[in-house]
């Protein structure tokens, strides 16, 4: 019995050692987002408008923020049959990938908030999965590269993309914020997963941010701000009791002079949904552009 016990212990020890040895390369070889992130000027907000609104949106957005649009093209940008106009609106404060679908939009497209350029699509997908993301649209080819759609804890969708020919864009004057709304139940899981993927950092986690920022003056909520190579993110942790239009704004654009920017927006056909107010060092407004795209716009104020 003693001999059998010693043999069993040795076999178990060998098995555990082999398991640990086998598992170790997977951990060590797991890619990091620092290997695949490119820069915030290569990340876009995905905007879907009706074909009849495309030109009006382009004119208004560029008139508001400056910059230029690429030439409009018609393409299939989904893995299943579809047709859309597509163009890139590049401004000093943020970039928009604009789609005017001429066919019904295949699910789940239209629900992804942003597109993040990566250096290596396969490595990015492995890193996203390792960080806890679901790949809800597997990698597929598009006319200029490869794409996939992932979903983070809390139901936040984003697209990853890779170009066959690497683009070269100028840096932003100010980096826009990806504005995310999640529940208290999933907030920590979302932040933990996104930080693991982006190798970013939490620059502030305010459990008592002013509720006016989500349309609930006199109350407070938790607001987490993150920065990474992918850019900036503002995470609003709420109970979902949000008055219009909060939660519809996907991106926050930082400008030098809010009043001047809003004047340009209104002159070019945009509507101011939330008039300017001040909160924690910012002057903030919310605007709806032709076609229905809702954006937060803010400027720093002296504190």
N, C-alpha and C positions, 0 to 999 in steps of 0.2 A: 504493500500500500504506500509506503514511504517513497519507493522508487517511482510508482505510478504518479504520485503527487508531484514529485520533482519534474517528471517528464511533462505533465500537464502544464505546470508553471512555465517551463521553458518554451513549450509550444505557444502558450498564450502570449508570453513576452515577445516571441518572434513575430506572431501575428500582429500584435499591436505596433511593434516597431516597423513592420512592413507597411501597415496602414498609414502610420504617420509619415513614412518616407514617401508613400504614394500620394498622400494629400498635400505635402509640402510644396511640390513644384506648382500645383494649381494656385496656391495662395501667392507664392513668390512671383508667378508669371502673370497674375491678374493685372490687366492694363489699367492705367490711371488716366483720368481725364486730362491731366497735364500733358499727356502724350498726344491728345487729339484736339484739344481746344485751339482755336485760331485767334480770335479777338472779337470784341463787341461790334466792330464796324462790319463784320461779316454775318451778324445775326439779325434777323428780320422779324417784324410783326407780320403775320399772315392776315390779310384783309380780303374779305369776300364781299363783293357788291354785285348788284344786277348789271348786266351788260349795258343797259341804258344809262347807268350812273357812273361808268368807268371814267369817261373823259371829264365829267364834272368833279369827280373826286380828285383826279390827278391835278386839275387846275387849282382846286382849293387847297389841297395839301401842300403843293409846291409854293403857292402864293403865301401861305401861312409861315412855312418854315424855311423857304429857300431850297436850293438844290436843283435836281434835274431828274428826269425819268428816262429809262432806257426805251428803245423802240418797242412798241407793242407787238407781240407775236401771238399766234394761235397754236396751241399745243395740247397734247395729252400729258398731264402731270400726275396722274394717278395710275395704279397698276391695272385697273380695269377700265374699259372704254369710257371716255368722257372727252369733252372739248371745252377749253376755256381760253380767253385772252389772258395774257400774262405779261407783266412788266415790273421792273424794279424801280422804286422811287427812293432816291438817295438824297438825304438832307444832312445838314451839319449836326442835327440832333437825333437822328434815328432813320432807319431804313424800313421800307414797307415792300413786301412781296404782294402784289395786287392781282387778284383773280376775278374775272368776270365770266362765270360759267355759262356756257350756251346750252349745256345739257344738265340734267339733275346731278347734284354733287354726290358721288359715291361715299357711303359711310366708311370710316368715321371722319373723312375730310370735311373741313369747315369748323371742327371742334378743336383742332390743334392751334395753339396760341401763337407759337413762334417757330422759326426755323433756325437751327444752330449749325453753322458750318463746322465740320470736323476734318482733321487731316487724314484719318483712316477710318472708314466706315465700320469695318469688321471689328477693329479694336474698340471703337466707340460703343458698338452694340454689346460687346462683352463687358465693357466697363459699366454700362447702364444696367445690364442684368445683374451684375455683381453688386451694384448699389441698391437693388431692389425695385427697379423699373420693370414694367411689363412691355414687351414689344407687341403692340397691337396691330401694326402693319409691318410685315417683314420687309427686308430690304428689296427694293425694286429699282429698275433703271428708269431714268427720265432722259429727256433730250440732251442734257449736258452733264449727267453724272449719275449718282445713286441717292436714294432716299429711304427713310424708314420713319415710322411714327411710334413714339413710346409714351407710356403713361406712368406718372409717379404716384406714390401713395397720396390719397386725397382726390384722385381723379384729374390731375393736371396733365394735359396732353401737350406734347411738343414734337416737332419734326426735326430729325437730324438729316443733314444733306452733305454730299461730297461732290466736288466738281472735277471733271476729267482734266480740265485746264485750271490750275489754281488762279483765283482772282487776286487782284491787287487794288484795294480800296484805301482811300485816305482815312485817317483816324477821325472820330467824331470830335466836334468842339465840346460837346457835353454828352455823356453816355446815358442813354435812356434806361428807365426802369421797367423790367418785366413785372407787371402787377398781378399777383396771384391771390386768390381767395380760397381758404381751406377751413375746415371745421376744427374745433378744439380737439376732437377725437383723433385727427390724423395729422395735425400740424407738426408735432415733433418727429413723426415718422417721415413726413415729407422733407423737412429740413435736414434730417439725418441722411436720407437717401441722396438728396440733391448735393449736399456738401461732399459726400463720399464720391460722387460722380465728378463734380466740378472742381474739387480740391479748393473750394472757396472758403470764405470765412464769414461769420456773423459779425457785422459791424455794429449792430444794435439790436436789442431784444427788449422792447418796451411793453411791459404788461399793462400800462395805463396810458396808452397813446390817446390823444383827444378824439372823441367819437365823431366830431364834426368831419373828420377825414373819411368817414363812411356814411355820412348823412344823418348821424345821430348825436347832435349837439347836446352837451351836458352829460354824456356818458363817456365811458372809456372802453378800449379794446386792446388786444395784444397785436403789436406790429413788429415784425422781424425784418431787418434789412440785411441782405447778403451781397457780397461782391466776390467775383471770380474772373478768370480769364474770359469767360463767356459774357461778362458785363455785370449789370446791377439787377437786383431783384428785391421787390417789396412784397412781403407775405402778410396779408391781412387775415387774422384768425378771428372768425366771427360765428355767430349762431345762425347766420343766414337770413336774419330779419333786416333786409337791406332795402331802403327806399330807392326808387329809380333815380339816377342811372348807375348807382354804385354796384360794382361787380361786373358791369359790362365793359368798363374801360380795361383794356389789356395792357396798355403801355402808358408810362408817364414820361413826358418830354420836358427836359429842363431848358429854359430859355433865359436870355439876359434880362429882357423887359417884358413882363407879362401883359401889361396894358397894350403895348405896341403889337404884340403877337395876336392878342384877341381882336384888336382892330383889323388886322390883316385877315384873320379868320372870318370875321363877320362880313367884311367887304367882299370876300370870295365865296360866300354862300354857306358858310358854316353857322351853326347855332350854338350859343353859349347856354348849356344846360344848368350849370352851377356857376353862379357869379363868383368873382374872386373873394377869397377869405384868407386869413392868415392862421398858420398853425406850425409851431415848433420850427421856426426859422425859414418857413416857406410861405409864399403867396401862391394860392392854388385855385384852379378853375377846371371845369370839365366841359368839353366841346364835342358836338356831333357834326361830323363832316357829311357832305352829300353822299348818299348811299347808306348812311346809318352807322359808319364807323365812329365809335366813341373813344375819346382820348382824354387823359388827364394831362394838364400842362401846368408847370410850376416854375417859379423863379425864387432864388435865394433872397432872403431879407436879412438885414442886419439884426443881430440878437443882442 
